[in-house]
Amino acid sequence: MSIAHGVLLAIERSSPGTFKQVGSFGQTETKTTIVSGQEIKMEITYQSPEKVFQPVSVVYNKETKLIIDWK
């Protein structure tokens, strides 16, 4: 699973918490928190058998599902 796919799944789920997805290429962990009334922040970490990658931070609007910021 890719980071982008993890982001799309988390936006679709749209609930706070920590979720793990395991695929044939590694594991994606998504930590979701509410920033404000409409903004949700996700920290996504991808881990393959060989390496843990730096987390990606995504903020999106929970009503429109549009991404506001991606770092």
C-alpha positions in Angstrom: 0.0 0.0 0.0 1.3 3.5 -0.8 1.2 6.6 1.4 -1.4 8.2 -1.0 -3.6 5.1 -0.6 -3.3 5.3 3.2 -4.3 8.9 3.1 -7.4 8.2 0.9 -8.5 5.4 3.2 -8.1 7.6 6.3 -10.0 10.5 4.7 -12.8 8.0 3.8 -12.8 6.7 7.4 -12.7 10.2 8.8 -12.5 9.3 12.5 -9.8 10.0 15.1 -7.5 7.2 16.3 -4.6 5.1 15.2 -5.0 2.5 12.4 -2.6 0.1 10.8 -2.8 -1.4 7.4 -0.5 -4.3 6.4 0.2 -5.1 2.8 2.6 -7.3 0.9 5.2 -4.4 0.7 5.0 -3.2 4.3 2.9 -1.5 7.0 1.2 1.9 7.0 0.2 3.4 10.4 -2.1 6.4 10.4 -2.7 8.6 13.5 -5.6 10.9 13.1 -6.5 13.9 15.3 -9.0 16.7 15.1 -7.3 20.1 14.7 -10.4 22.3 14.7 -14.1 21.9 13.9 -13.5 21.1 10.3 -9.8 20.2 10.1 -8.4 16.7 10.6 -4.6 16.0 10.8 -3.1 12.7 9.9 0.5 11.5 10.6 1.2 8.6 8.3 4.3 6.4 8.7 5.3 3.7 6.2 7.5 0.8 7.2 8.9 -1.8 4.9 10.8 -4.9 6.1 14.1 -2.9 5.5 13.3 0.6 6.5 11.0 3.0 8.5 10.3 6.1 6.4 9.8 9.7 7.8 6.2 10.4 8.6 4.0 12.3 6.2 1.6 14.9 7.7 -1.7 15.7 6.0 -4.4 18.2 7.0 -7.8 18.0 5.3 -11.3 19.4 5.6 -13.6 16.7 7.0 -16.7 18.2 5.2 -15.3 18.7 1.7 -12.6 15.9 2.0 -10.2 18.4 0.4 -6.5 18.3 1.4 -5.4 21.6 2.9 -1.7 20.8 3.6 0.6 17.9 2.8 4.2 17.7 4.2 
